[in-house]
Amino acid sequence: MDLFDGEWGGRDDNSVESGGSCSWVTVVMIGILVLVVILANWLWDQLHRLI
């Protein structure tokens, strides 16, 4: 099972390929993670300004 496969049908074959390719799902997940880290940092700074 490939959780990061962005294709509707999944993998066409069961072989494992060596290489550095990633699907668009991985890119979106990394982007969301970066946005969450930026938002948490901004909120932490705002909290320190209130104190």
RAQUITA-V160518 format. One record per backbone hydrogen bond with DSSP energy under -0.5 kcal/mol. NH is the residue of the N-H (numbers start at 1). CO is the residue of the C=O. If there is no record, write none. Layout:
# RAQUITA-V160518
nh=NH co=CO
nh=NH co=CO
This chain:
# RAQUITA-V160518
nh=3 co=1
nh=5 co=2
nh=6 co=4
nh=17 co=15
nh=27 co=23
nh=28 co=24
nh=29 co=25
nh=30 co=26
nh=31 co=27
nh=32 co=28
nh=33 co=29
nh=34 co=30
nh=35 co=31
nh=36 co=32
nh=37 co=33
nh=38 co=34
nh=39 co=35
nh=40 co=36
nh=41 co=37
nh=42 co=38
nh=43 co=39
nh=44 co=40
nh=45 co=41
nh=46 co=42
nh=47 co=43
nh=48 co=44
nh=49 co=45
nh=50 co=46
nh=51 co=47
